[in-house]
Amino acid sequence: MIKLYGNQKIYNLLTNAYSGESIASTYLFYGPKGVGKEAVALKFASYVNNINESMWLNSSNITYIHKTPANKSTKKAESFYDNYTDDVVDNIKDELSKKQANPYYKMEIANASQIRIDTIRILRKKLSTSTHGGHRFVIVSDADSMNLAAANSFLKTLEEPNPNTTIILIVENINSMLPTILSRAQKLKFSPLTDDELNEYLIDNYPELTEEKRRIITSFAQGSISNAIDFIDQDISQLVDATIDILRASLQKSGYRSLLSERVGELTKLRDKNLIITALKLLQRWLQDALHLSNGEDKLIVNISTIESIRKFANYYDKANYFKAFESIERAIVKVNRNVNTDLLLIDLFLNLRNEFLGSKL
């Protein structure tokens, strides 16, 4: 069974359309990643065809289109797996199996970057055949990844809709689609999940997580299950400790420059941009907890296990302007994404934080 977390209203709208025999021939589901666009599409397609929701991959009435690797073969493909090596086919099938088990799973097929013209040609050929009962669905993941040839071929499918067939295009950004395709689709906007909905997903699927880790993950995930999953495998407590060590090093009265450089080097040695961004977000969350404690808002604390340490920090730097600190961290995150020298960037950031916090003690 596919359990939905959030955006239930959209699913209800679709089932009502089915009850009223007014299903559109083409839908465009758009909104942030990880908010259930594909889960809703797969659940709806299964519902209309009265099939087991956990077996949609085996249904001849549900076709799931996704990005694939480049194929150098000049031989004409007759099926979606033609002209690929066994290793590539195994990789695709393995990822599809994971997708069937968890519709919120984001597939990771090696070197898959586009929806290619061969895929659309095979789809068009499949749609030209008659169905054996039921309602045919085509669900196109990352629909904006179609190359130009594929998009133009796909447009012909929309211009000549097949009876008893519904196409669901799935994208993050509505403006990434060709206007000619947009004009032919009923558009449904998906919203980020609430913290409660995201927490429910984590409890259901990752019962081993502590309440504190769920709180931290939820606070960073921006309402996205995909973002939440990215955080799960990280040792958050260790990363928090390492980042706060850098902050404490920057606040030493003497010898702070060499100590700061050493601590920053320990964080950046892996040259992992995403790790650094996560560390900065964790630092920001830790300082937000300090601000909450300064304001007597203990119930809003996320880093529960280190609350006493945070309280001491908040009491000592009770005059600090936390909002300026948050702005400095936000600017640093933007610069990390621009591929600047991360060592110099972080040293500059923590020197600014030093001035902010120590300046409040003068």
C-alpha positions, -999 to 999 in steps of 0.1 A, spaced: 0 0 0 12 35 -9 9 58 21 8 95 13 25 120 35 11 154 26 -7 167 -5 -37 146 2 -60 172 -13 -45 167 -47 -50 130 -45 -86 136 -34 -91 159 -64 -79 132 -87 -101 105 -73 -131 128 -75 -123 134 -111 -123 97 -117 -156 93 -99 -170 120 -121 -155 105 -152 -135 136 -159 -99 125 -157 -77 148 -179 -57 133 -207 -25 151 -194 -15 164 -160 15 183 -149 25 177 -113 50 204 -102 66 214 -70 98 208 -48 115 175 -49 105 149 -24 70 160 -17 51 130 -31 44 139 -68 53 104 -80 37 87 -50 4 104 -58 7 96 -95 14 59 -88 -12 56 -61 -38 72 -84 -29 50 -114 -31 19 -92 -65 31 -77 -81 36 -111 -69 2 -124 -79 -15 -91 -45 -31 -87 -23 -38 -57 -4 -5 -51 28 -24 -42 28 -42 -76 23 -12 -101 55 -21 -119 39 -53 -131 9 -36 -146 6 -33 -183 -15 -2 -178 12 17 -159 43 29 -178 70 47 -158 93 68 -179 127 79 -165 161 91 -174 184 66 -190 222 64 -198 234 72 -233 234 43 -257 260 43 -285 243 15 -304 230 24 -339 206 -6 -338 169 4 -335 155 -3 -300 123 -23 -298 119 -23 -261 131 0 -232 160 -23 -224 173 -30 -259 210 -22 -267 220 -19 -231 246 -42 -214 234 -66 -188 250 -45 -160 230 -14 -171 198 -34 -174 204 -49 -139 210 -14 -125 178 -1 -140 157 -30 -128 172 -28 -93 164 9 -91 128 3 -104 124 -24 -77 134 1 -50 110 26 -65 81 1 -64 89 -7 -28 90 30 -19 75 55 -43 93 83 -24 126 68 -34 147 88 -59 162 65 -85 199 67 -91 207 50 -124 244 53 -133 251 79 -160 214 85 -166 210 122 -176 182 124 -201 149 110 -213 160 100 -248 143 99 -282 145 61 -283 124 59 -250 97 82 -265 96 62 -298 91 30 -279 64 47 -257 46 60 -288 46 25 -303 33 10 -271 5 36 -269 -6 28 -304 -16 -7 -293 -50 -14 -277 -54 -20 -240 -69 -51 -225 -92 -33 -201 -85 -6 -175 -71 29 -179 -36 34 -193 -12 57 -174 21 71 -185 41 86 -156 71 107 -168 96 113 -140 118 144 -145 98 153 -176 120 184 -182 150 161 -188 138 151 -222 163 162 -249 149 183 -277 143 154 -301 125 135 -273 104 166 -263 93 172 -299 84 136 -304 65 136 -271 46 167 -282 31 146 -310 17 122 -284 0 151 -266 -14 165 -298 -29 131 -307 -42 119 -273 -50 82 -271 -85 73 -257 -85 59 -222 -50 71 -216 -37 97 -191 -2 111 -191 13 125 -159 43 148 -163 64 153 -132 88 183 -127 101 206 -100 100 238 -120 70 245 -141 89 269 -162 114 242 -173 88 227 -197 81 238 -233 51 262 -235 36 239 -261 35 211 -236 24 232 -208 -6 244 -227 -19 209 -231 -17 199 -194 -38 204 -163 -14 218 -138 -14 207 -101 10 223 -77 25 203 -48 35 219 -16 63 210 9 54 187 37 47 200 71 71 191 99 45 168 114 40 150 80 78 147 76 82 134 111 55 108 105 74 96 74 106 92 94 88 74 122 72 50 98 103 43 76 132 49 100 120 38 135 156 35 147 160 73 146 160 91 179 136 119 185 164 144 185 178 132 151 143 134 136 139 170 149 173 179 134 165 163 101 130 178 99 144 213 106 168 210 76 146 191 51 125 220 40 95 198 38 112 174 14 115 136 20 144 135 -4 163 161 16 154 142 48 168 109 34 200 127 24 206 136 61 198 102 76 231 85 68 251 114 80 266 113 115 249 145 125 261 146 161 297 142 151 294 169 125 277 192 150 305 186 174 332 193 148 315 225 137 310 238 172 346 230 179 355 254 151 333 281 166 349 276 200 383 278 185 375 311 169 364 324 203 397 316 221 414 347 236 448 339 222 462 315 196 429 314 179 441 319 143 463 288 141 437 267 160 409 280 137 429 272 106 436 237 119 399 230 128 387 243 94 413 221 76 399 190 94 364 199 80 374 207 45 400 180 39 374 157 23 365 185 -3 329 176 1 308 207 -7 276 192 5 292 182 38 303 218 44 269 232 36 253 207 60 279 217 87 270 254 82 233 246 85 239 226 116 258 256 130 230 279 122 205 255 139 227 253 170 229 291 172 191 293 167 187 270 198 210 294 217 187 323 207 156 303 217 171 296 251 180 333 255 143 341 249 131 314 273 118 292 244 130 259 256 103 239 239 117 250 205 151 234 210 162 209 185 196 198 198 182 183 230 212 162 240 235 193 242 210 217 257 230 225 288 261 233 267 240 256 245 225 272 275 259 281 289 268 296 255 236 316 254 240 329 289 276 340 283 269 357 250 235 371 260 241 404 242 251 390 208 232 398 177 223 363 165 205 376 134 238 391 121 254 357 127 226 340 108 231 364 79 268 357 78 262 320 77 236 323 49 261 343 28 287 317 34 264 289 22 257 308 -10 294 312 -16 301 275 -10 277 268 -39 298 292 -61 328 270 -56 350 296 -38 380 285 -17 362 269 12 391 271 36 394 309 32 357 313 32 352 294 65 381 312 82 366 345 72 331 334 84 343 323 118 364 355 122 332 375 115 314 353 141 342 359 166 338 397 161 301 394 166 301 373 197 332 387 214 322 422 205 290 417 225 311 412 256 329 446 253 
